[in-house]
């Protein structure tokens, strides 16, 4: 699943949560992500793919402020938790 697809899925689920201001910011991100083509559907090395990926990355940054976790960030968090637990000698 691409970052754009994960961001889209997150935004659709997030519209049902939080207060009105939160939902409005998520709705804005959702509208913008729907307008963009999925970067993975564009030709490799093309300017269009680069620009689409850049826009998705910027939207992901905005979404992170609202609680979205990129797959890489979630993986790093889990690895860090496991390492800390191992260093402390506890099972997590």
C-alpha positions, 0 to 999 in steps of 0.5 A, a space after each residue: 500500500 502506498 503512502 497516498 493510499 494509507 493517508 487516504 484511508 487514515 483521513 476517511 477513518 479520522 473524519 468520524 473522530 475528534 472535534 469539529 476543527 480536527 475534522 475540518 483539517 482532516 477534510 481539507 487533507 482528504 480533499 487534497 489527496 483525492 485530487 492528486 494522482 497516486 505517485 506509484 501510478 505515474 512513470 518512474 523518474 518522471 517529473 509528474 511522479 516526483 511532484 506528486 510524491 512531493 505533494 503527498 509527503 507535504 500532506 503526510 507532514 500535515 497529517 502527522 500533526 493530526 495524529 497520522 503515523 507513517 509506516 516507517 515512523 510506526 516501525 521505528 517506534 515499535 523497534 525502539 520500544 522492543 529495544 528499550 524493553 530488552 535493555 530493561 530486561 522486561 518482556 513487551 
